[in-house]
Amino acid sequence: MRIDKFLKVSRIIKRRSVAKEIADQGRISVNGRVIKSSSEVHPNDELVIKFGNKTLTVRVKELLDTTKKDDAQRMYEIINEEYERDYNSENE
């Protein structure tokens, strides 16, 4: 399955066009290798996705062509979620 479709179906990213844009900017790596939006993902692949302030690391568990909202999280497991800056603690 293409990475952009996986990110949309799993609901990690809401729109496929946004997932494609992020991948083509080099902000997604699979198993340590930076990839493009047309790259394939497989079960047990480890994805590192860099959003603005957040870096999300997930492992692909299964590939589904379509999912309901409740089933989307079955497709992956979150390994790590890091923030460059913690904006919540600055307000204290």
C-alpha positions as CSV (number, residue, x, y, z in Angstrom):
1,M,0.0,0.0,0.0
2,R,1.2,3.5,-0.8
3,I,2.4,5.5,2.2
4,D,0.0,8.4,1.5
5,K,-3.0,6.0,1.3
6,F,-1.9,4.2,4.5
7,L,-1.7,7.5,6.5
8,K,-5.2,8.5,5.3
9,V,-6.9,5.2,5.9
10,S,-5.3,4.8,9.3
11,R,-6.4,8.4,10.1
12,I,-2.9,9.4,11.2
13,I,-3.3,12.2,8.6
14,K,-6.9,13.2,7.7
15,R,-6.4,14.0,4.0
16,R,-4.4,12.0,1.4
17,S,-3.3,15.2,-0.3
18,V,-1.7,16.4,3.0
19,A,0.0,13.0,3.5
20,K,1.4,13.2,-0.1
21,E,2.7,16.7,0.5
22,I,4.4,15.8,3.8
23,A,6.0,12.7,2.2
24,D,7.2,14.6,-0.8
25,Q,8.8,17.2,1.5
26,G,11.0,14.4,3.0
27,R,9.3,14.5,6.4
28,I,8.5,10.7,6.5
29,S,11.0,7.9,6.8
30,V,10.3,4.1,6.7
31,N,12.8,1.9,8.5
32,G,15.3,4.8,8.6
33,R,15.0,5.7,4.9
34,V,13.4,8.9,3.7
35,I,10.6,8.1,1.2
36,K,8.3,9.7,-1.3
37,S,4.5,9.5,-1.3
38,S,4.4,6.7,-3.9
39,S,6.6,4.4,-1.7
40,E,5.1,1.2,-0.4
41,V,4.6,0.2,3.3
42,H,4.3,-3.3,4.6
43,P,3.4,-4.8,8.0
44,N,6.2,-4.4,10.6
45,D,7.6,-1.3,8.9
46,E,8.6,1.5,11.3
47,L,7.4,5.0,10.2
48,V,8.8,8.3,11.5
49,I,6.6,11.2,10.6
50,K,7.7,14.8,11.3
51,F,4.8,17.2,11.8
52,G,5.6,20.9,12.7
53,N,6.5,20.5,16.4
54,K,5.8,16.8,16.8
55,T,7.6,13.6,15.7
56,L,5.5,10.5,15.7
57,T,7.0,7.0,15.4
58,V,4.6,4.1,14.6
59,R,4.8,0.5,13.5
60,V,2.5,-0.8,10.8
61,K,0.5,-3.7,12.1
62,E,-1.9,-4.4,9.2
63,L,-3.0,-2.9,5.9
64,L,-6.7,-2.4,5.3
65,D,-8.1,-0.7,2.2
66,T,-10.9,1.0,4.1
67,T,-11.7,1.3,7.8
68,K,-14.3,2.6,10.2
69,K,-13.0,5.2,12.7
70,D,-13.0,2.6,15.5
71,D,-10.9,0.1,13.4
72,A,-8.3,2.6,12.2
73,Q,-6.0,2.2,15.2
74,R,-5.7,-1.5,14.5
75,M,-3.5,-0.6,11.5
76,Y,-0.6,0.7,13.6
77,E,0.9,1.0,17.1
78,I,2.5,4.2,18.4
79,I,6.1,3.6,19.5
80,N,7.0,7.1,20.4
81,E,5.6,10.6,20.3
82,E,8.0,13.5,20.9
83,Y,7.5,17.3,20.9
84,E,10.4,19.7,20.2
85,R,8.9,22.3,22.6
86,D,6.4,21.6,25.3
87,Y,4.1,24.6,25.0
88,N,1.9,23.4,27.8
89,S,4.6,23.8,30.5
90,E,5.5,27.3,29.4
91,N,2.2,28.6,30.6
92,E,2.6,27.4,34.1
